[in-house]
C-alpha cells in the first residue's frame, strides 16, 4: 500500500468551541512554529474572540495558521473535522480539540517519517481528568486515532464520539500503536462535565433517530445511562 505523496510535515486540525477559549492557547502554545495549524470555528459570533489569539502567535507561527469559520445549525463534530481536513497540505494530520494538550517534541513527531507505508494511522494514549466533586478526581485512560495520514479516504464518521479508524482500515491500511500522549482537559470541572454529557446525549439521540440500528451509537448512549437526566 503506497500512501498518497504529500510534503512531509504535520497539519494540526483544532476544533474550537466558544466555551473553550481559555483552553485553546494552552494547546497551541505547545505546537512548534514549522507546522500547519487549521482552526475550525463553528460559531461565527465568537470569531472575534479568536482574533485575540493572533497576539499570542510568533510571526513564524502566525503565517502557518488558517481559520475556517462555519455555522452548522446542528452540531456534528465529524463534519467539522472533515471540513478542516480539506485545508491540510502536509503528509500527517494531528486531530485536536481546543482543550487537548501534549508535551512531546517535534523531534518525536519527526520519527513518523520512518512509519511503514501500509500504516494509515496511529492509536495514541489519551488521558482524562474528571472532576468528582469533593472526592478524588477520576483519571480515565483510552486509545484514540489522533494521528493519521493525509488521504481523502480517511474521513470521520459519527456526529459525536467521532471515529476515523474504520475508514482507514476500509482503505486497506493498518493501524499502529503510538506512545505520543494527549491529555484532554474538557472534563476538569463539574459544570463542563454536566453540560458536555447532556450535549453528547442529545446528539446521540438525534443520530439514532436517523440510524436506529447503529450499534455504536447505542453503545455510546448506554454509557451515559444514569449520568445525564
NUMARVO-157894 format. One record per residue: chain; x, y, z of N, C-alpha, C in turn. Coordinates in nm, 2 decimals. Layout:
N
unit:n.X:n.Y:n.Z:ca.X:ca.Y:ca.Z:c.X:c.Y:c.Z
A:X:Y:Z:X:Y:Z:X:Y:Z
...
//
This chain:
229
unit:n.X:n.Y:n.Z:ca.X:ca.Y:ca.Z:c.X:c.Y:c.Z
A:0.08:-0.12:0.00:0.00:0.00:0.00:0.09:0.12:0.00
A:0.08:0.21:-0.10:0.16:0.33:-0.11:0.07:0.45:-0.07
A:0.12:0.52:0.03:0.04:0.64:0.07:0.05:0.75:-0.04
A:-0.06:0.84:-0.04:-0.06:0.95:-0.13:0.06:1.04:-0.09
A:0.14:1.08:-0.19:0.26:1.16:-0.16:0.22:1.31:-0.13
A:0.26:1.35:-0.01:0.24:1.48:0.04:0.38:1.53:0.09
A:0.40:1.66:0.11:0.52:1.71:0.17:0.52:1.66:0.32
A:0.64:1.60:0.36:0.64:1.55:0.50:0.63:1.67:0.59
A:0.54:1.65:0.69:0.52:1.76:0.79:0.38:1.73:0.85
A:0.33:1.83:0.93:0.22:1.80:1.01:0.12:1.91:1.00
A:-0.01:1.87:0.98:-0.12:1.96:0.98:-0.20:1.94:1.11
A:-0.21:2.03:1.19:-0.29:2.02:1.32:-0.43:2.08:1.29
A:-0.53:2.00:1.31:-0.67:2.04:1.29:-0.73:2.05:1.43
A:-0.76:2.18:1.47:-0.81:2.21:1.60:-0.96:2.25:1.59
A:-1.05:2.17:1.66:-1.19:2.20:1.67:-1.21:2.30:1.78
A:-1.26:2.42:1.76:-1.27:2.52:1.86:-1.42:2.54:1.90
A:-1.44:2.55:2.03:-1.57:2.57:2.08:-1.57:2.70:2.17
A:-1.68:2.77:2.17:-1.69:2.90:2.23:-1.67:2.89:2.38
A:-1.70:2.77:2.44:-1.68:2.76:2.59:-1.54:2.71:2.62
A:-1.45:2.71:2.52:-1.31:2.65:2.55:-1.21:2.75:2.51
A:-1.24:2.88:2.50:-1.15:2.98:2.45:-1.03:2.99:2.55
A:-1.05:2.97:2.68:-0.94:2.98:2.77:-0.84:2.86:2.76
A:-0.89:2.75:2.70:-0.80:2.63:2.69:-0.73:2.62:2.56
A:-0.78:2.69:2.46:-0.72:2.68:2.33:-0.57:2.72:2.33
A:-0.54:2.83:2.39:-0.40:2.88:2.38:-0.30:2.78:2.45
A:-0.35:2.71:2.55:-0.27:2.61:2.62:-0.23:2.50:2.52
A:-0.32:2.46:2.44:-0.29:2.36:2.33:-0.20:2.42:2.23
A:-0.23:2.53:2.18:-0.15:2.59:2.07:-0.01:2.63:2.11
A:0.01:2.66:2.23:0.14:2.71:2.28:0.24:2.59:2.27
A:0.20:2.47:2.27:0.29:2.36:2.26:0.33:2.32:2.12
A:0.27:2.38:2.02:0.30:2.35:1.88:0.42:2.42:1.83
A:0.51:2.35:1.76:0.63:2.41:1.70:0.59:2.51:1.59
A:0.68:2.60:1.56:0.65:2.70:1.46:0.63:2.65:1.32
A:0.70:2.54:1.29:0.70:2.50:1.15:0.59:2.40:1.11
A:0.48:2.40:1.18:0.37:2.31:1.15:0.25:2.40:1.09
A:0.16:2.33:1.03:0.04:2.40:0.98:-0.07:2.38:1.08
A:-0.14:2.49:1.11:-0.25:2.49:1.21:-0.38:2.53:1.14
A:-0.48:2.45:1.15:-0.61:2.48:1.09:-0.71:2.49:1.21
A:-0.76:2.61:1.24:-0.86:2.63:1.34:-1.00:2.62:1.28
A:-1.08:2.53:1.32:-1.22:2.52:1.27:-1.31:2.57:1.38
A:-1.37:2.68:1.35:-1.45:2.76:1.44:-1.60:2.75:1.40
A:-1.68:2.68:1.49:-1.82:2.66:1.45:-1.91:2.78:1.46
A:-1.89:2.86:1.56:-1.98:2.97:1.58:-1.92:3.10:1.53
A:-1.99:3.16:1.44:-1.94:3.28:1.37:-1.93:3.40:1.47
A:-2.02:3.40:1.57:-2.02:3.51:1.66:-1.90:3.51:1.76
A:-1.83:3.41:1.76:-1.71:3.41:1.86:-1.58:3.42:1.78
A:-1.59:3.45:1.65:-1.46:3.46:1.57:-1.38:3.57:1.63
A:-1.44:3.68:1.67:-1.37:3.80:1.72:-1.29:3.76:1.84
A:-1.34:3.67:1.92:-1.27:3.63:2.04:-1.14:3.56:2.00
A:-1.15:3.48:1.89:-1.03:3.41:1.85:-0.92:3.51:1.79
A:-0.97:3.63:1.74:-0.87:3.72:1.69:-0.77:3.76:1.80
A:-0.81:3.76:1.92:-0.72:3.79:2.03:-0.60:3.69:2.03
A:-0.62:3.57:1.99:-0.51:3.47:1.99:-0.40:3.51:1.90
A:-0.43:3.59:1.79:-0.32:3.62:1.70:-0.20:3.69:1.77
A:-0.23:3.76:1.88:-0.12:3.82:1.95:-0.03:3.72:2.02
A:-0.08:3.60:2.04:-0.01:3.50:2.11:0.09:3.42:2.02
A:0.06:3.43:1.89:0.15:3.36:1.79:0.27:3.44:1.76
A:0.38:3.37:1.75:0.50:3.43:1.69:0.48:3.46:1.54
A:0.56:3.55:1.48:0.54:3.57:1.34:0.56:3.45:1.26
A:0.65:3.37:1.29:0.68:3.24:1.22:0.56:3.15:1.22
A:0.50:3.14:1.34:0.38:3.05:1.35:0.26:3.11:1.29
A:0.24:3.24:1.30:0.12:3.31:1.25:0.10:3.28:1.10
A:0.20:3.28:1.02:0.18:3.26:0.88:0.14:3.12:0.84
A:0.14:3.03:0.94:0.10:2.89:0.91:-0.03:2.86:0.97
A:-0.11:2.96:1.02:-0.24:2.94:1.08:-0.35:2.98:0.98
A:-0.44:2.88:0.97:-0.56:2.91:0.89:-0.68:2.90:0.97
A:-0.78:3.00:0.96:-0.90:2.99:1.04:-1.02:2.96:0.94
A:-1.09:2.86:0.98:-1.21:2.82:0.89:-1.33:2.84:0.98
A:-1.42:2.94:0.95:-1.54:2.97:1.03:-1.66:2.91:0.96
A:-1.73:2.82:1.03:-1.85:2.76:0.97:-1.97:2.78:1.07
A:-2.09:2.76:1.02:-2.20:2.78:1.11:-2.30:2.66:1.10
A:-2.27:2.55:1.15:-2.36:2.43:1.15:-2.48:2.46:1.24
A:-2.60:2.44:1.19:-2.72:2.45:1.27:-2.73:2.34:1.37
A:-2.69:2.22:1.33:-2.69:2.10:1.42:-2.54:2.06:1.44
A:-2.50:2.06:1.56:-2.36:2.03:1.59:-2.32:1.89:1.55
A:-2.22:1.88:1.47:-2.17:1.75:1.42:-2.02:1.76:1.41
A:-1.95:1.69:1.51:-1.81:1.71:1.52:-1.74:1.64:1.40
A:-1.79:1.54:1.34:-1.73:1.47:1.23:-1.73:1.57:1.11
A:-1.84:1.64:1.09:-1.85:1.74:0.98:-1.74:1.85:1.00
A:-1.73:1.89:1.12:-1.63:2.00:1.15:-1.49:1.95:1.12
A:-1.46:1.83:1.17:-1.32:1.77:1.14:-1.30:1.75:0.99
A:-1.40:1.70:0.92:-1.38:1.68:0.78:-1.36:1.80:0.70
A:-1.43:1.91:0.74:-1.41:2.04:0.68:-1.26:2.08:0.70
A:-1.21:2.07:0.82:-1.07:2.10:0.85:-0.97:2.02:0.77
A:-1.00:1.89:0.74:-0.91:1.80:0.67:-0.89:1.86:0.53
A:-0.99:1.92:0.47:-0.98:1.97:0.33:-0.87:2.08:0.32
A:-0.83:2.14:0.43:-0.74:2.25:0.42:-0.59:2.20:0.46
A:-0.58:2.07:0.48:-0.45:2.02:0.52:-0.36:1.99:0.40
A:-0.23:2.03:0.40:-0.14:2.01:0.29:-0.03:1.92:0.33
A:-0.01:1.88:0.45:0.11:1.80:0.50:0.07:1.66:0.49
A:0.18:1.57:0.51:0.16:1.43:0.50:0.08:1.37:0.62
A:0.10:1.43:0.74:0.04:1.37:0.86:-0.06:1.47:0.92
A:-0.17:1.43:0.96:-0.27:1.51:1.03:-0.28:1.47:1.17
A:-0.28:1.57:1.26:-0.30:1.55:1.40:-0.43:1.62:1.44
A:-0.52:1.54:1.50:-0.66:1.59:1.52:-0.67:1.63:1.67
A:-0.71:1.75:1.70:-0.71:1.81:1.83:-0.85:1.87:1.86
A:-0.89:1.86:1.99:-0.99:1.95:2.04:-0.92:2.07:2.10
A:-0.99:2.18:2.12:-0.92:2.30:2.17:-0.88:2.29:2.32
A:-0.93:2.18:2.38:-0.89:2.16:2.52:-0.80:2.03:2.53
A:-0.73:2.00:2.42:-0.62:1.89:2.43:-0.49:1.96:2.45
A:-0.40:1.90:2.53:-0.26:1.94:2.54:-0.17:1.82:2.53
A:-0.04:1.85:2.51:0.06:1.74:2.50:0.19:1.80:2.53
A:0.29:1.71:2.55:0.42:1.76:2.59:0.53:1.70:2.51
A:0.50:1.62:2.41:0.60:1.56:2.32:0.66:1.67:2.23
A:0.78:1.64:2.17:0.85:1.74:2.10:0.84:1.71:1.95
A:0.89:1.81:1.87:0.89:1.79:1.73:0.98:1.68:1.68
A:1.09:1.66:1.76:1.18:1.55:1.73:1.11:1.42:1.73
A:1.02:1.40:1.83:0.94:1.28:1.84:0.84:1.26:1.72
A:0.78:1.37:1.68:0.70:1.37:1.56:0.78:1.34:1.44
A:0.90:1.38:1.43:0.98:1.36:1.31:1.00:1.21:1.29
A:0.99:1.13:1.39:1.01:0.99:1.38:0.90:0.93:1.29
A:0.79:1.00:1.26:0.69:0.95:1.18:0.73:0.93:1.04
A:0.84:0.99:1.00:0.89:0.97:0.86:0.94:0.82:0.84
A:0.96:0.75:0.95:1.00:0.61:0.94:0.89:0.51:0.95
A:0.76:0.56:0.96:0.65:0.47:0.97:0.63:0.40:0.83
A:0.60:0.27:0.84:0.58:0.20:0.71:0.47:0.25:0.63
A:0.48:0.23:0.50:0.38:0.29:0.40:0.24:0.23:0.42
A:0.23:0.11:0.47:0.10:0.05:0.48:0.03:0.09:0.61
A:0.09:0.17:0.69:0.03:0.22:0.82:-0.04:0.35:0.79
A:-0.17:0.35:0.81:-0.25:0.48:0.78:-0.28:0.57:0.90
A:-0.27:0.51:1.02:-0.30:0.59:1.14:-0.24:0.53:1.27
A:-0.23:0.62:1.37:-0.17:0.58:1.50:-0.27:0.59:1.61
A:-0.28:0.48:1.68:-0.37:0.48:1.80:-0.28:0.54:1.92
A:-0.33:0.65:1.97:-0.25:0.72:2.07:-0.32:0.72:2.21
A:-0.24:0.71:2.32:-0.30:0.72:2.45:-0.35:0.86:2.48
A:-0.47:0.86:2.54:-0.54:0.98:2.58:-0.58:0.97:2.73
A:-0.55:1.07:2.81:-0.59:1.07:2.95:-0.69:1.18:2.97
A:-0.79:1.15:3.06:-0.89:1.25:3.10:-0.89:1.26:3.25
A:-0.89:1.38:3.30:-0.91:1.40:3.44:-1.05:1.45:3.46
A:-1.14:1.37:3.53:-1.28:1.40:3.55:-1.30:1.45:3.69
A:-1.36:1.57:3.71:-1.39:1.62:3.84:-1.49:1.53:3.91
A:-1.47:1.51:4.04:-1.56:1.42:4.11:-1.61:1.49:4.24
A:-1.64:1.62:4.23:-1.69:1.69:4.34:-1.58:1.70:4.45
A:-1.62:1.67:4.57:-1.53:1.67:4.68:-1.44:1.55:4.69
A:-1.47:1.45:4.61:-1.39:1.33:4.61:-1.26:1.34:4.52
A:-1.18:1.24:4.53:-1.06:1.24:4.45:-1.10:1.24:4.30
A:-1.03:1.32:4.22:-1.07:1.32:4.07:-1.05:1.18:4.01
A:-1.12:1.15:3.91:-1.12:1.02:3.84:-1.03:1.04:3.72
A:-0.93:0.95:3.70:-0.85:0.95:3.58:-0.89:0.84:3.49
A:-0.92:0.88:3.36:-0.96:0.78:3.26:-0.86:0.77:3.15
A:-0.83:0.65:3.11:-0.73:0.63:3.00:-0.80:0.56:2.88
A:-0.77:0.61:2.76:-0.82:0.55:2.64:-0.72:0.55:2.53
A:-0.75:0.49:2.42:-0.67:0.49:2.30:-0.76:0.55:2.19
A:-0.70:0.65:2.11:-0.78:0.71:2.00:-0.68:0.73:1.89
A:-0.74:0.72:1.76:-0.66:0.75:1.64:-0.65:0.91:1.63
A:-0.55:0.97:1.69:-0.53:1.11:1.68:-0.44:1.16:1.57
A:-0.36:1.07:1.52:-0.26:1.10:1.41:-0.28:1.00:1.30
A:-0.30:1.06:1.18:-0.32:0.97:1.06:-0.27:1.04:0.93
A:-0.25:0.96:0.83:-0.20:1.02:0.70:-0.31:1.11:0.63
A:-0.26:1.20:0.55:-0.35:1.29:0.48:-0.39:1.21:0.35
A:-0.51:1.16:0.35:-0.57:1.08:0.25:-0.72:1.11:0.24
A:-0.77:1.15:0.12:-0.91:1.18:0.11:-1.01:1.07:0.15
A:-0.96:0.95:0.16:-1.05:0.84:0.20:-1.06:0.84:0.35
A:-0.97:0.90:0.42:-0.97:0.90:0.57:-1.06:1.01:0.62
A:-1.18:0.99:0.64:-1.28:1.09:0.69:-1.35:1.04:0.81
A:-1.40:1.13:0.89:-1.46:1.10:1.02:-1.61:1.06:1.00
A:-1.66:0.98:1.09:-1.80:0.94:1.09:-1.85:0.96:1.24
A:-1.98:0.98:1.25:-2.05:1.00:1.38:-2.04:1.14:1.42
A:-2.15:1.20:1.46:-2.16:1.34:1.50:-2.09:1.37:1.63
A:-2.08:1.27:1.72:-2.01:1.28:1.84:-1.94:1.15:1.87
A:-1.84:1.15:1.95:-1.75:1.03:1.97:-1.71:0.99:1.83
A:-1.67:1.08:1.75:-1.64:1.06:1.61:-1.52:0.97:1.59
A:-1.52:0.90:1.48:-1.42:0.80:1.45:-1.37:0.80:1.31
A:-1.24:0.79:1.29:-1.18:0.78:1.15:-1.12:0.65:1.12
A:-1.10:0.56:1.22:-1.03:0.44:1.21:-1.09:0.34:1.11
A:-1.23:0.33:1.11:-1.29:0.24:1.02:-1.26:0.27:0.88
A:-1.26:0.39:0.84:-1.23:0.43:0.70:-1.08:0.41:0.66
A:-0.99:0.42:0.76:-0.85:0.39:0.74:-0.84:0.24:0.70
A:-0.91:0.16:0.78:-0.90:0.01:0.76:-0.97:-0.03:0.63
A:-1.08:0.03:0.60:-1.15:0.00:0.48:-1.07:0.03:0.35
A:-0.98:0.13:0.37:-0.90:0.17:0.25:-0.78:0.08:0.24
A:-0.77:-0.02:0.33:-0.66:-0.12:0.32:-0.53:-0.09:0.39
A:-0.54:0.01:0.48:-0.42:0.05:0.56:-0.43:-0.02:0.70
A:-0.32:-0.02:0.77:-0.32:-0.07:0.91:-0.31:0.04:1.01
A:-0.34:0.01:1.13:-0.32:0.10:1.25:-0.21:0.05:1.33
A:-0.13:0.14:1.39:-0.03:0.10:1.48:-0.05:0.18:1.61
A:0.01:0.13:1.72:0.00:0.20:1.85:0.12:0.29:1.86
A:0.09:0.41:1.92:0.20:0.51:1.94:0.20:0.54:2.09
A:0.32:0.59:2.14:0.33:0.64:2.27:0.32:0.79:2.29
A:0.27:0.86:2.18:0.26:1.00:2.19:0.13:1.03:2.27
A:0.15:1.08:2.39:0.04:1.10:2.48:-0.04:1.23:2.46
A:-0.17:1.23:2.47:-0.25:1.35:2.47:-0.33:1.36:2.60
A:-0.34:1.48:2.65:-0.43:1.50:2.77:-0.54:1.59:2.73
A:-0.66:1.54:2.77:-0.79:1.61:2.74:-0.84:1.68:2.87
A:-0.85:1.81:2.86:-0.89:1.89:2.98:-1.04:1.92:2.99
A:-1.12:1.87:2.90:-1.26:1.91:2.88:-1.35:1.87:3.00
A:-1.30:1.78:3.09:-1.39:1.74:3.19:-1.33:1.77:3.33
A:-1.25:1.88:3.34:-1.18:1.91:3.46:-1.27:1.97:3.57
A:-1.39:2.02:3.53:-1.48:2.07:3.64:-1.62:2.02:3.61
A:-1.70:2.02:3.72:-1.83:1.96:3.71:-1.92:2.03:3.61
A:-1.92:2.16:3.60:-2.00:2.23:3.50:-1.97:2.19:3.36
A:-1.84:2.18:3.33:-1.81:2.13:3.19:-1.86:1.99:3.17
A:-1.84:1.90:3.27:-1.88:1.76:3.26:-2.02:1.75:3.23
A:-2.11:1.81:3.32:-2.25:1.80:3.30:-2.30:1.85:3.17
A:-2.25:1.97:3.13:-2.30:2.03:3.00:-2.26:1.94:2.88
A:-2.14:1.89:2.88:-2.09:1.81:2.77:-2.16:1.68:2.76
A:-2.19:1.61:2.88:-2.26:1.49:2.87:-2.40:1.51:2.82
A:-2.47:1.62:2.86:-2.60:1.65:2.82:-2.60:1.67:2.66
A:-2.50:1.75:2.62:-2.49:1.78:2.48:-2.47:1.65:2.40
A:-2.38:1.56:2.45:-2.35:1.43:2.38:-2.47:1.35:2.37
A:-2.55:1.34:2.48:-2.67:1.26:2.48:-2.77:1.31:2.38
A:-2.79:1.44:2.37:-2.88:1.50:2.27:-2.84:1.46:2.13
A:-2.71:1.47:2.10:-2.66:1.44:1.97:-2.68:1.29:1.94
A:-2.65:1.21:2.03:-2.66:1.06:2.01:-2.81:1.03:1.98
A:-2.90:1.08:2.06:-3.04:1.06:2.04:-3.09:1.11:1.90
A:-3.04:1.22:1.86:-3.07:1.27:1.73:-3.02:1.18:1.62
A:-2.90:1.13:1.63:-2.84:1.04:1.53:-2.92:0.91:1.53
A:-2.96:0.86:1.64:-3.03:0.73:1.65:-3.16:0.73:1.58
A:-3.22:0.85:1.58:-3.35:0.86:1.51:-3.33:0.84:1.36
A:-3.21:0.87:1.31:-3.18:0.86:1.17:-3.13:0.72:1.14
A:-3.05:0.66:1.23:-3.00:0.52:1.21:-3.02:0.44:1.34
A:-3.14:0.40:1.36:-3.18:0.34:1.49:-3.12:0.20:1.51
A:-3.06:0.14:1.41:-3.00:0.01:1.43:-2.84:0.02:1.45
A:-2.79:0.14:1.46:-2.64:0.15:1.47:-2.60:0.11:1.61
A:-2.52:0.00:1.62:-2.48:-0.05:1.75:-2.38:0.04:1.82
A:-2.30:0.11:1.74:-2.20:0.20:1.80:-2.27:0.32:1.88
A:-2.37:0.38:1.81:-2.45:0.48:1.87:-2.52:0.43:2.00
A:-2.58:0.31:1.99:-2.65:0.25:2.10:-2.55:0.24:2.22
A:-2.43:0.19:2.19:-2.33:0.16:2.30:-2.29:0.29:2.37
A:-2.27:0.39:2.29:-2.23:0.52:2.34:-2.34:0.58:2.43
A:-2.46:0.57:2.39:-2.58:0.62:2.46:-2.59:0.54:2.59
A:-2.57:0.41:2.59:-2.58:0.32:2.71:-2.48:0.37:2.81
A:-2.36:0.41:2.77:-2.26:0.46:2.86:-2.30:0.58:2.95
A:-2.40:0.66:2.89:-2.45:0.78:2.96:-2.56:0.75:3.05
A:-2.61:0.63:3.05:-2.73:0.59:3.13:-2.70:0.62:3.28
A:-2.78:0.70:3.34:-2.76:0.73:3.48:-2.67:0.85:3.51
A:-2.60:0.90:3.40:-2.51:1.01:3.42:-2.58:1.14:3.38
A:-2.68:1.13:3.29:-2.75:1.25:3.24:-2.89:1.23:3.26
A:-2.96:1.34:3.31:-3.10:1.33:3.33:-3.18:1.35:3.20
//
